[in-house]
Amino acid sequence: MSASSSLSPRCMFRIADERCVHPTLNGDTDDARCAACPKYKGRMRGLGDAVAAVTRATGIDAAARTVERVTGKPCGCDKRRAALNAAVPFPDESKKES
């Protein structure tokens, strides 16, 4: 799957020719990887992004990352975000016909 099919116009790693320049992906992106990207800053794609916004606003995400660093065990936040986005996607208003 090409990077251009999954990258949001507002994704901070998307460049003009539609390539992903995420430092750890080396341009190898797909919908699942973009959905799980913790650096995604585009429109809310689904319930996972809404939950991530609430946890960020309340400081829960910072607490989870601290526990992750201390215990050495991943919190699973990024996978949970991707799973919730896939399970409950929000409609893409930009794709609606006029």
C-alpha positions as CSV (number, residue, x, y, z in Angstrom):
1,M,0.0,0.0,0.0
2,S,1.4,3.4,-0.9
3,A,2.0,6.0,1.8
4,S,-0.2,8.5,0.0
5,S,-3.3,6.4,0.6
6,S,-3.0,6.7,4.4
7,L,-1.3,10.0,5.2
8,S,-3.5,12.8,6.4
9,P,-2.8,16.2,4.8
10,R,-2.1,17.4,8.4
11,C,0.2,14.5,9.4
12,M,3.5,16.0,10.6
13,F,5.5,13.4,8.7
14,R,3.9,13.9,5.3
15,I,5.8,15.9,2.7
16,A,4.7,17.4,-0.5
17,D,5.2,14.4,-2.7
18,E,3.0,12.3,-0.3
19,R,5.9,10.4,1.2
20,C,6.1,9.7,4.9
21,V,9.4,10.9,6.5
22,H,8.8,9.3,9.9
23,P,12.4,8.7,11.2
24,T,11.7,5.1,12.2
25,L,9.6,4.0,9.2
26,N,11.9,4.9,6.4
27,G,9.0,5.6,4.1
28,D,7.5,2.1,4.7
29,T,4.0,3.1,5.8
30,D,0.5,1.6,5.6
31,D,-2.9,2.4,7.1
32,A,-2.2,0.4,10.3
33,R,1.2,2.1,10.9
34,C,-0.2,5.6,10.3
35,A,-3.2,4.8,12.6
36,A,-0.9,3.8,15.4
37,C,1.5,6.7,15.0
38,P,1.7,8.5,18.3
39,K,2.9,11.7,16.5
40,Y,-0.2,11.9,14.3
41,K,-1.7,15.4,14.5
42,G,-4.3,15.4,11.8
43,R,-8.1,15.3,12.1
44,M,-9.6,12.8,14.5
45,R,-9.9,9.5,12.6
46,G,-11.9,7.6,15.2
47,L,-12.6,6.8,18.9
48,G,-8.9,6.1,19.6
49,D,-7.9,9.7,18.7
50,A,-10.7,11.0,20.9
51,V,-9.6,8.9,23.8
52,A,-6.0,10.0,23.2
53,A,-7.0,13.7,23.2
54,V,-8.8,13.2,26.5
55,T,-5.9,11.4,28.1
56,R,-3.5,14.0,26.9
57,A,-5.6,16.9,28.2
58,T,-6.0,15.2,31.7
59,G,-2.4,14.1,32.0
60,I,-3.2,10.4,32.0
61,D,-0.9,9.8,29.0
62,A,2.0,11.3,30.8
63,A,1.4,9.1,33.8
64,A,1.1,6.0,31.5
65,R,4.4,6.9,29.8
66,T,6.1,7.3,33.2
67,V,4.9,3.9,34.4
68,E,6.1,2.5,31.1
69,R,9.6,3.9,31.6
70,V,9.8,2.8,35.2
71,T,8.5,-0.8,34.7
72,G,10.0,-1.3,31.3
73,K,6.6,-2.7,30.1
74,P,4.8,-1.0,27.2
75,C,1.5,0.6,28.2
76,G,-0.1,-0.4,24.9
77,C,-1.6,3.1,24.3
78,D,-0.6,3.3,20.7
79,K,-2.0,-0.1,19.8
80,R,-5.2,0.6,21.8
81,R,-5.5,3.9,19.9
82,A,-5.2,2.1,16.5
83,A,-7.6,-0.6,17.5
84,L,-10.3,1.9,18.7
85,N,-9.8,3.9,15.5
86,A,-10.4,0.8,13.4
87,A,-13.4,-0.3,15.5
88,V,-15.1,3.1,15.6
89,P,-13.9,5.3,12.7
90,F,-15.3,8.8,12.3
91,P,-16.6,9.8,8.9
92,D,-14.1,11.6,6.6
93,E,-15.9,14.9,5.8
94,S,-13.3,15.7,3.0
95,K,-14.4,12.6,1.0
96,K,-18.1,13.5,1.0
97,E,-19.5,14.5,-2.4
98,S,-20.9,18.1,-2.7
